[in-house]
Each structure stands twice: as structure tokens, then as C-alpha cells.
Amino acid sequence: MRRARLILLTLLLIPALAFAERATWFKVELIAFERLGRSDTNSELWPANPGGPDWSRAVSLRPTGTGPAGSPAPFERLSRNDYELGPHMWSLSRDRSGVRPLIHRAWVQPIGSRKGAAAVYLKSSGSVDLEDDAPDSGRTGAPPMEGTLTLSRNRYLHADLDLLLRRADGVDPVSGTAARRTYRLHAQRRMRSGELHYIDHPAMGVLIKVTPFGPAQPTMDDEPPETPDQPGD
């Protein structure tokens, strides 16, 4: 049985390793935050069940130092010394900023065609309640924010962000248990490498920067700026 499992695992890893060899490597840094005190989140009609990401395609980031010395492994988290968006994180963390940062991650990964693209699983710390259907279902509660980021590259860089924000919402009058409200940000964006991109939503916001990693890489072609994403897109 153990041998069969090892063979199966090897077969599953072969496409991922081949994809990493063909793809161009990039450094990715992301900050996701919750908006506080926004009246439009109360005035708009939000779906009771907004759906969620495809967790079956999600891969978790590896701990820092997983790869050989001087050569990070695919999807390995970088150390804080390699973060670039620290000043933005500091600004968002100020008491009067009106937002609360929930996720700040930086990692390296190969980015190739959309067909072989991996969905990176991201989550905040803490929990909202005891219900959870996400990949890390062994924890005691659902995190306030979690989702996936899928990056692919053809002529341009493409980002597919699918993020959930959960908020405590009083007590359910039927069950008597803690109730929650879930917001979903699902956005697709063409990006330029080396530039900071902002994805907006009435309840949350995301900063993403993708830069070439390692030897000199071909730059992405420029293109016109896009219109802001709409809630739930």
C-alpha cells in the first residue's frame, strides 16, 4: 500500500516539476485587508452564500528555507527581509487608515501557461467560528480571510484572485449559534510585472506586486489600464 502511494505521489509531481522547468520564475507579494466602518457594505444587498474558490486546485505555500541553500523551492515563502511592501503595510496598519490588514505574504513561484497554473492558498490568522470547508479543515475555526491566487503568463501576466472575507454577524435566531456574513472578491486582472496593482471591493482590498526572480527575464508588454473591479466579479 505504501509503495502504491509513493508511485501515485511521484506521478502527480511529474507534471508540476515539468511545469516549473518550462515556466519563468517570479517573486509575488500580496497584502489583503478588510475595510472598517464602510456604510456601503450594509446598504448593498449581498448574497447569503456567495460561493467560494475551487479548493481542490489549491496548493499551500512552503515554509521559508525549504529549498537548497541560495535556491528557493517553488511556492516557498520568503523571509521578511525580502519583503518590499513593508511601507504600505505600515500605512495600512495605522489606527486612522480605516482598514485592517489580514494577510501579508511574499513567495517565489514559476509562472507559465494558464493550463498548468497552480492556485496558491492564502489565509489570515485567527478564526470567526467553528465552520469551515476550506483545505485546512483540521483547524478549530474558519479564518476571517482566505482564498486563492492563480497566476499565469502568456503575452501578459494574468491574475485570478478569489478571496473570502468573513465577519461575525450577531447570533442566528434559529440555531442560537454565532452567525457570520461572508463577502467574496473574485477578480481577474491583466498585470504588468514590476508594478503594484490594486484590486478594490467595498469590504476589502488587495495589493499585488509580481516581479521577475533570478536571472534577467523578458518583460511583459505594456497595455492600457483597466477599469476597477466590481463587487462580486
N, C-alpha and C positions, 0 to 999 in steps of 0.2 A: 504493500500500500504506500509506504514512504517513497519507494523508488518511483512509483507511478506519479506521485505528487511532484517529485523533483523533475521528472520528464515534462509534465504538464507546465510547471513553472518556467522551465527553460524555453519551451515552445512559445509561451506568452511573452517572454522577454525578447526573443529574437526580433520581432517587428519593431519594438521600441528602440533597441540598440541600433538597428539599421537606420531608423529614422533619425536618431541622434547623430549618426555619422554623416548623413546627407544634408542635414539642416544646418543653418547658420546659428551661432550661439549669441544670446543676448542676455543682458542684465535687466531685470524687471524690478521696479519698486512701486509700491502701491500704498496709499493712505485712504482709508474709508472712514467716514464719520457720520454721526447722527446729528440731525438738526434739532435744536431745542426751542420750545416755545413758538413753533410755527403755527399760526392760526389756520393756514390753508390745508393742513393735514386733517383738521377737524371739520372744515367746511366742505371738502370734497367727499364724494361717495366712493369708498374703497371696497373692493370685493372681499367677502368674508374669507374666501380661500383663493389667494392669488396664484396658487400653484408653486412650483419651485424648480430648481435646476435638475438636470439629469445626473443624479449622484452616481450612477453606475459607471460613468466615464471619468469620475474624479480621481486624481492622484494627490496624495499628501506631500508636502514639502519635506525634504530630508533634513536632519539636523546639521548644523554647521560642522565642518570638518569630516564629513562622510567620505569625500573623495581623497585621492592620494595627495601628498604634500604639494602645494602650489598648483593644484589642478582640481577645481571643484567638480563634484559629480552633477549629473543632470538633476535639476529641481532641488538643488541644495541651497538652504538659507545662508545668506551672507552674514558676517559679523556686523555689529553696529558701526564699526569703524568704516565700513564700506557703504553705509547709507548716505544718500545725497540730499534727501528731502527733510533732514532734521529741522532746518529753519521753518519750513512750512508746518511741520508737526508742532513745533513750539508755538507758532502763531495760532494754530487751531486749538491748542490746549489752554489758551488764556481764558480766564473767567468770563470776559466780556465778548468772546468770539461768537457766542450763540450756537456753538456746535460742541460735540463730544467725540473725539477720535476713538475709534474702536479697534481698528486694525492698522498696523504699520509693518509691512514685510518687504524684504528685498531678497532676491534669489537669482540664480542663473539657470538658463534652460535653452535647449535647441528649439528653434522656431522654423518650421518648414511648411509644407502644403497643408491645407485645411483637412485633407483626408486623414492624415496621421496625427493631427494636433491633439494634445492632451489637455484636459480641463483641470487646472490647478485648484485644489480645495483650500479655501481660506476661511478662518473663523476667528471670532473675538474670544476673549476670556470671559468668565462669569457665566451665569445661566439665568433664564427667565422663568422656566417652570420645569416640570418633570416629563414633558412630552418631547419626543424627538424622533425623526425619521431620516436623519442625515447619516453620512458614512460613519461617524464616530458615535454610534448609538450606545456605546457602553458607558458614556458619561452620565452624570446624575441629572442633567437638565439641558435644555436647548440654549445655545449661546444667543446673546442679543443680536449678533450679526454673523452670517455665514453665507457662503456661496462659492461660485467657481469663476475663474477667468481663463478663457481659452484664447490663445494667441496663435495666429497662422500668418504665413507670408507667401505672397505670390509676386505681383508687381509692387504691392503696398503691404504694409503691416495691417493686420486686421485683429481687432479685439472684440471678443464676445463676452460680456460681463453679465452674470446672473446672480444677483445678491438679494438676500432676505434680511429685513430688519424686524425684530420682534420687540414689542413693548407690552409691559403689563397693563391691563385694561380693566382693573377692578375685579369683581367676583362674578362668576357665571351664576345667574339667578336660578338655573335649573339644577346644576350639579353641585353648586356651592363651592366649587374649586376656583382657583385663580384663573382669570380669563386673560387672554392676550390678543393683541392686534398685530397682524403681520403685513408689512409692506414689501413690495417686490420691485427691484430695479433690474430690468432686462434691457440691455442696450448693446447694439453693435456699432462699432466705430472704426473707420479707417484712420490710421495714425502715421505720423512721421517719427522716425527714430531720432532720439536725442532731444525731443521736445516734451514738455509737460502738458498732459491732456487732462481736462476736467470733464467729468460726467455728472450731470445735475439731476436732482429729484427733489420734490417738496419735502420729503422726510429724511433724505440722506444725500451724500455727495462723495465722489471718488476722485482722487488724483492718481494718475498713472504716468510713469516715465519708462520707456524702453530704449536702451542704448546698446550698441554693439559691444560684445565682450570678447576679449582675446585679440588675435591679430586683426589688422585692418579689414573691415567688412564693407561690401558695397552699400552705399546709402540708398534709402528709399526715395522714390520720385516724389516731388512736391505735388500737392493738389490743393484745390480751394478748401477753405474751412467749411465745416458742416454746421447745420442748424442744430440748436440744443435738443437733446433727447426729451421726449415727453414722458410723464409718469406712466409706468407700466409697459413702456415699449421694450 
